Amino acid sequence: PGLYTAQRRAKEIETQMANNFLQIKTIEIKKEVSSLYFKIQNLKNKQLFLANLLTTYENLAKNSKTEKELGNINNLDLLDIQFTKQQFYLKIKAIESEIKSNFILLQTIMNYKDSFNIVAENEIIAENFSDSNLNISLEMFTLENALAGTNIKIEKRKTLPNFSINYYIGTNHYTNSDYYHGFEIGIAFPLFYGNQKAQIKSSVIALESQNQLNEYKSQLLYNKIMQYNIEIEKLKEQIDFYQNSGNQLKDELVRTATKLYELGEIDLKRLNMSLENALQIQMEYLENVYNYNIKMIELIYLTN
């Protein structure tokens, strides 16, 4: 009976572990879907800003042809504008291909064949971390330890005497035969313990190893939480800087540089420098938002 109880407990633990494993896999899929969503959103935001700069250079190219005919700019300036315009166009096309590729991957993971759209918004995940997903991993560690401990009980109880009680009904083929009720009680002792003792020792070592491994994995999870929180705080500071002053500076660079160039107060080189600075400010902001969201996703769906 003791052996049967231990074996039944082992099966119960294995069932719980299978359920936890399924939950962890579900969490990993959610994490992958969320990561792809914000990646596509980030790419669309970059594409949108590049498209706005492309429009600026298209307008400059139109005006520059007239300015060249009037002799206000030389042929080299006109070629530089056309070259820069072509660069922006190629960057936009490259991002468009990357967006399509990630959309296909997202649809595959979601097993969703209908078309859908992801809007180009600077969406930022709120800091509402819950450790519910983390608890699933910690529970898995506990179950692994419990299973290793139960396996030791199973091996030890295999060395105990085996009791058996049987009830039976018998008869025979002779005259006036009847049904006879009987009971049988038995006890069996293992004669050789060598292999079983070795198995018990092996199970004890496995339990100690499992305990140490899960302690390490638990500490690693908590270290990851600390690391993600530090990185999230750093990224949030950079995002706040952009929202407080960087965005206004970027818009002012584009507006002022374009206007001054049209008035002839700055040359093409200075215009390009100002627009490149605006591009760098915006791209760094979008990258910071994306990295922030990815770190938050890693934290929310942390399982290993």
C-alpha positions as CSV (number, residue, x, y, z in Angstrom):
1,P,0.0,0.0,0.0
2,G,2.8,2.4,0.8
3,L,4.4,1.8,-2.6
4,Y,1.1,2.4,-4.4
5,T,0.5,5.6,-2.5
6,A,4.0,7.0,-3.4
7,Q,3.6,6.0,-7.0
8,R,0.1,7.7,-7.1
9,R,1.6,10.8,-5.6
10,A,4.4,10.8,-8.3
11,K,1.7,10.6,-11.0
12,E,-0.2,13.5,-9.5
13,I,3.0,15.6,-9.4
14,E,3.7,14.7,-13.0
15,T,0.2,15.8,-14.0
16,Q,0.7,19.2,-12.2
17,M,4.0,19.6,-14.0
18,A,2.5,18.9,-17.4
19,N,-0.2,21.5,-16.6
20,N,2.5,24.1,-15.6
21,F,4.5,23.3,-18.7
22,L,1.5,24.0,-20.8
23,Q,0.9,27.4,-19.0
24,I,4.6,28.3,-19.5
25,K,4.4,27.5,-23.2
26,T,1.2,29.7,-23.5
27,I,3.1,32.5,-21.7
28,E,6.0,32.2,-24.2
29,I,3.6,32.4,-27.1
30,K,2.0,35.5,-25.6
31,K,5.4,37.1,-25.2
32,E,6.4,36.3,-28.8
33,V,3.1,37.8,-30.1
34,S,3.5,40.9,-28.0
35,S,7.1,41.4,-29.0
36,L,6.2,41.1,-32.7
37,Y,3.3,43.6,-32.3
38,F,5.6,46.3,-30.8
39,K,8.3,45.5,-33.4
40,I,5.9,46.1,-36.3
41,Q,4.6,49.2,-34.5
42,N,8.2,50.5,-34.1
43,L,8.9,49.9,-37.8
44,K,5.8,51.7,-38.9
45,N,6.7,54.7,-36.8
46,K,10.1,54.8,-38.3
47,Q,8.6,54.5,-41.8
48,L,6.2,57.3,-41.1
49,F,8.9,59.7,-40.0
50,L,11.1,58.8,-42.9
51,A,8.2,59.4,-45.3
52,N,7.7,62.9,-43.8
53,L,11.4,63.7,-44.4
54,L,11.1,62.2,-47.9
55,T,8.3,64.7,-48.6
56,T,10.5,67.5,-47.4
57,Y,13.3,66.5,-49.8
58,E,10.8,66.0,-52.7
59,N,9.6,69.5,-52.2
60,L,13.2,70.7,-52.1
61,A,14.0,68.8,-55.3
62,K,11.1,70.5,-57.1
63,N,12.2,74.0,-55.9
64,S,15.9,73.3,-56.5
65,K,15.3,72.7,-60.2
66,T,13.9,76.2,-60.5
67,E,16.7,77.6,-58.4
68,K,19.2,75.9,-60.6
69,E,17.7,77.4,-63.7
70,L,17.9,80.8,-62.0
71,G,21.5,80.1,-61.2
72,N,21.0,80.3,-57.4
73,I,22.3,76.7,-56.8
74,N,24.8,74.6,-58.7
75,N,24.3,71.2,-60.3
76,L,26.1,69.5,-57.4
77,D,23.6,70.7,-54.8
78,L,20.8,69.5,-57.0
79,L,22.4,66.0,-57.3
80,D,22.9,65.9,-53.5
81,I,19.2,66.6,-52.9
82,Q,18.2,63.9,-55.4
83,F,20.7,61.4,-53.9
84,T,19.4,62.1,-50.3
85,K,15.8,61.7,-51.5
86,Q,16.7,58.3,-53.1
87,Q,18.3,57.2,-49.8
88,F,15.2,57.9,-47.9
89,Y,13.1,56.1,-50.5
90,L,15.2,53.0,-50.2
91,K,15.1,53.1,-46.4
92,I,11.3,53.3,-46.5
93,K,11.1,50.3,-48.9
94,A,13.5,48.2,-46.8
95,I,11.3,48.9,-43.7
96,E,8.2,48.0,-45.7
97,S,9.7,44.6,-46.6
98,E,10.6,44.0,-42.9
99,I,7.1,44.9,-41.8
100,K,5.6,42.4,-44.3
101,S,8.0,39.7,-43.1
102,N,7.1,40.3,-39.4
103,F,3.4,40.4,-40.2
104,I,3.7,36.9,-41.9
105,L,5.5,35.6,-38.8
106,L,2.9,37.1,-36.5
107,Q,0.0,35.6,-38.4
108,T,1.8,32.2,-38.4
109,I,2.3,32.2,-34.6
110,M,-1.3,33.4,-34.0
111,N,-2.6,30.9,-36.7
112,Y,-4.7,33.8,-38.0
113,K,-5.3,34.0,-41.8
114,D,-7.5,37.1,-42.0
115,S,-5.8,40.4,-42.7
116,F,-5.4,42.9,-39.8
117,N,-3.6,46.2,-39.2
118,I,-1.3,47.6,-36.5
119,V,-1.5,51.4,-36.2
120,A,1.7,53.4,-36.1
121,E,1.4,54.8,-32.6
122,N,4.0,55.4,-29.9
123,E,2.3,53.0,-27.5
124,I,4.2,52.6,-24.2
125,I,3.4,49.7,-21.8
126,A,2.3,50.8,-18.4
127,E,4.4,49.7,-15.4
128,N,2.0,47.3,-13.8
129,F,4.2,44.3,-13.3
130,S,2.6,41.2,-11.8
131,D,4.5,38.2,-10.6
132,S,1.8,35.7,-11.5
133,N,3.7,34.3,-14.5
134,L,6.9,34.1,-12.3
135,N,5.0,32.1,-9.7
136,I,4.3,29.5,-12.3
137,S,8.0,28.9,-12.8
138,L,8.7,28.9,-9.1
139,E,5.9,26.4,-8.6
140,M,7.5,24.2,-11.3
141,F,10.8,24.2,-9.4
142,T,8.9,23.1,-6.3
143,L,7.1,20.3,-8.2
144,E,10.5,19.1,-9.6
145,N,11.9,18.9,-6.1
146,A,8.8,17.1,-4.8
147,L,8.9,14.6,-7.7
148,A,12.6,13.9,-6.9
149,G,11.7,13.4,-3.2
150,T,8.8,11.1,-4.1
151,N,11.0,8.9,-6.3
152,I,13.2,8.3,-3.2
153,K,10.1,7.2,-1.3
154,I,9.2,4.8,-4.1
155,E,12.6,3.2,-4.2
156,K,12.7,2.8,-0.4
157,R,9.3,1.3,-0.2
158,K,10.3,-1.3,-2.8
159,T,12.6,-2.8,-0.2
160,L,9.8,-3.3,2.3
161,P,7.9,-6.6,2.7
162,N,5.0,-7.0,0.3
163,F,1.7,-8.0,2.0
164,S,-1.1,-9.6,-0.1
165,I,-4.7,-10.5,0.8
166,N,-6.9,-12.5,-1.6
167,Y,-10.5,-13.6,-1.5
168,Y,-11.7,-16.4,-3.8
169,I,-14.6,-18.7,-4.5
170,G,-13.9,-22.3,-5.6
171,T,-15.8,-25.5,-6.5
172,N,-15.2,-29.0,-8.0
173,H,-16.9,-31.4,-10.4
174,Y,-17.8,-34.1,-7.9
175,T,-21.3,-35.1,-6.7
176,N,-22.9,-32.7,-4.2
177,S,-20.2,-30.2,-4.9
178,D,-20.8,-26.6,-3.6
179,Y,-19.1,-23.2,-3.8
180,Y,-16.4,-22.7,-1.3
181,H,-15.2,-19.3,0.0
182,G,-11.6,-18.9,0.8
183,F,-9.0,-16.3,1.9
184,E,-5.3,-16.2,1.3
185,I,-2.8,-14.0,3.2
186,G,0.8,-13.7,2.1
187,I,3.9,-11.8,2.8
188,A,7.0,-11.5,0.5
189,F,10.5,-10.4,1.5
190,P,13.0,-9.1,-1.0
191,L,16.1,-11.3,-0.9
192,F,18.6,-9.0,-2.6
193,Y,18.9,-5.3,-1.8
194,G,22.1,-4.4,-3.7
195,N,20.5,-2.9,-6.8
196,Q,17.7,-1.2,-4.8
197,K,20.2,0.5,-2.4
198,A,22.2,1.8,-5.4
199,Q,18.9,3.2,-6.9
200,I,18.1,4.9,-3.6
201,K,21.5,6.4,-3.3
202,S,21.2,7.6,-6.9
203,S,17.8,9.2,-6.2
204,V,19.1,11.0,-3.1
205,I,21.9,12.5,-5.2
206,A,19.4,13.5,-7.9
207,L,17.3,15.2,-5.3
208,E,20.2,17.2,-3.9
209,S,21.3,18.2,-7.4
210,Q,17.7,19.2,-8.3
211,N,17.4,21.3,-5.2
212,Q,20.7,23.1,-5.9
213,L,19.8,23.6,-9.6
214,N,16.4,25.1,-8.7
215,E,17.8,27.4,-6.1
216,Y,20.2,28.7,-8.8
217,K,17.4,29.1,-11.3
218,S,15.2,30.9,-8.8
219,Q,18.0,33.3,-7.9
220,L,18.6,33.8,-11.6
221,L,15.0,34.8,-12.1
222,Y,15.1,37.4,-9.4
223,N,18.4,38.8,-10.7
224,K,16.8,39.2,-14.1
225,I,13.9,41.1,-12.5
226,M,16.4,43.5,-11.0
227,Q,18.3,43.8,-14.2
228,Y,15.2,44.5,-16.3
229,N,14.0,47.1,-13.7
230,I,17.4,49.0,-14.0
231,E,17.3,49.0,-17.8
232,I,13.6,50.0,-17.8
233,E,14.3,53.0,-15.5
234,K,17.2,54.1,-17.7
235,L,15.1,53.9,-20.9
236,K,12.2,55.7,-19.2
237,E,14.5,58.6,-18.4
238,Q,15.5,58.9,-22.0
239,I,11.8,58.7,-23.2
240,D,10.8,61.4,-20.7
241,F,13.7,63.7,-22.0
242,Y,12.3,63.4,-25.5
243,Q,8.7,64.0,-24.5
244,N,9.8,67.1,-22.4
245,S,12.2,68.7,-24.8
246,G,13.6,66.4,-27.6
247,N,10.4,66.3,-29.6
248,Q,10.1,70.1,-29.7
249,L,13.8,70.4,-30.6
250,K,13.4,67.9,-33.5
251,D,10.4,69.7,-34.9
252,E,12.1,73.1,-34.6
253,L,15.2,71.8,-36.4
254,V,13.2,70.6,-39.4
255,R,11.0,73.7,-39.6
256,T,13.8,76.3,-39.1
257,A,16.4,74.6,-41.3
258,T,13.9,74.1,-44.2
259,K,12.7,77.7,-44.0
260,L,16.3,79.2,-43.8
261,Y,17.4,77.1,-46.7
262,E,14.4,78.3,-48.8
263,L,15.3,81.9,-47.9
264,G,18.9,81.2,-48.9
265,E,20.3,81.9,-45.4
266,I,22.0,78.5,-45.1
267,D,23.5,76.1,-47.7
268,L,22.5,72.6,-48.5
269,K,25.2,71.1,-46.3
270,R,23.8,72.9,-43.2
271,L,20.3,71.9,-44.1
272,N,21.3,68.2,-44.4
273,M,23.1,68.4,-41.1
274,S,20.0,69.8,-39.3
275,L,17.7,67.2,-40.9
276,E,20.1,64.4,-40.0
277,N,20.1,65.7,-36.3
278,A,16.3,65.7,-36.3
279,L,16.3,62.2,-37.8
280,Q,18.7,60.9,-35.1
281,I,16.6,62.4,-32.3
282,Q,13.5,60.8,-33.6
283,M,15.1,57.4,-34.4
284,E,16.7,57.2,-30.9
285,Y,13.4,58.0,-29.3
286,L,11.6,55.3,-31.3
287,E,14.3,52.8,-30.5
288,N,14.1,53.7,-26.8
289,V,10.3,53.2,-26.8
290,Y,10.7,49.9,-28.6
291,N,13.5,48.7,-26.2
292,Y,11.4,49.8,-23.2
293,N,8.4,47.9,-24.3
294,I,10.5,44.8,-25.0
295,K,12.0,44.9,-21.5
296,M,8.5,45.3,-20.1
297,I,7.3,42.3,-22.0
298,E,10.3,40.3,-20.8
299,L,9.5,41.3,-17.3
300,I,5.7,40.6,-17.6
301,Y,6.1,37.2,-19.2
302,L,9.2,36.2,-17.3
303,T,9.3,32.4,-16.9
304,N,12.9,31.3,-17.2
